[in-house]
Amino acid sequence: MQHSALRFRYMELLVSRIFAYARVSTTDQTTDNQVREIEDAHFAIEPRRVVVETVSGSVAAMERKGFAKLLDRLEPGDVLVVTKLDRLGRNAMDVRATVGRLASTGVRVHCLALGGTDLTSAAGKMTMTVIAAVAEFERDLLIERTQAGLSRAKAEGKRLGRPPSLTGQQRLEVLEKRSSGSSLGLLAKEYGVSRAAIQRATRVEGSARSPATQRDL
C-alpha cells in the first residue's frame, strides 16, 4: 500500500512543474547545500525553476523580493519544495499564511524537514496546526516569563528601562542654564547628549521644582 502511494506521488510529480526556493541570511552563506538536499530527495528541478535569495529570516515571506517574484510564476498544479519551514515565513503564523495562500492557488508545498510532507494535504494541515499551537504556547510562555521578571525587578527596587543620559546633578545644572538663556544645542554639545535629552531633563526637573516653588510663593 505504501509502495503504491509513493509510486502515485512520483508519477504525480512527473507531470507537475517543480520549483525550489532556497534562502540564506547573509552574503557569506550559500544556498548550494539546500539545492543539493532537494535534489537528493529525488525532486527533479530545472535550474531555471530554482529560486535563491539572501534575506533575513525575520522578513515576512511576502516581503522577500525573490519569493514574491516566485509567487507570480507559480500556477495551479505546480509544486514548491523547501528544505525547512523558515524558508516560508518568519514565524509559524507567517508560514501558515504563506502555505494557505499557495494552497488557495492550487500549489502544493513540500518541506523536506517534515519528511517531504505536502503541507497543503490533510496530513500537512494537521502538522501546521500543531506547529502553530506550539509556537503560540512558546510565545505566551515568553511573555509570562518577561512579565514575571519585570514584576520581580520592580519589587526589588530595580530601575527599569534605559539608564538616564544625565545625572541628577547635571539635570539641575541644565535647568539653571536654560533659565539663564542657554540654548538646547549648546547644552546638548556641552553634555554630549541629544537635544531631546536636554528637553526631557528640563521638563522633569521643572516639574519636580514646581510644587516647592508654589509653596514658597
Summary of the structure (lengths in Angstrom):
residues: 217
radius of gyration: 28.7
end to end distance: 94.4
largest distance: 94.6
contacts: 569
relative contact order: 0.07
helix: 61%
strand: 10%
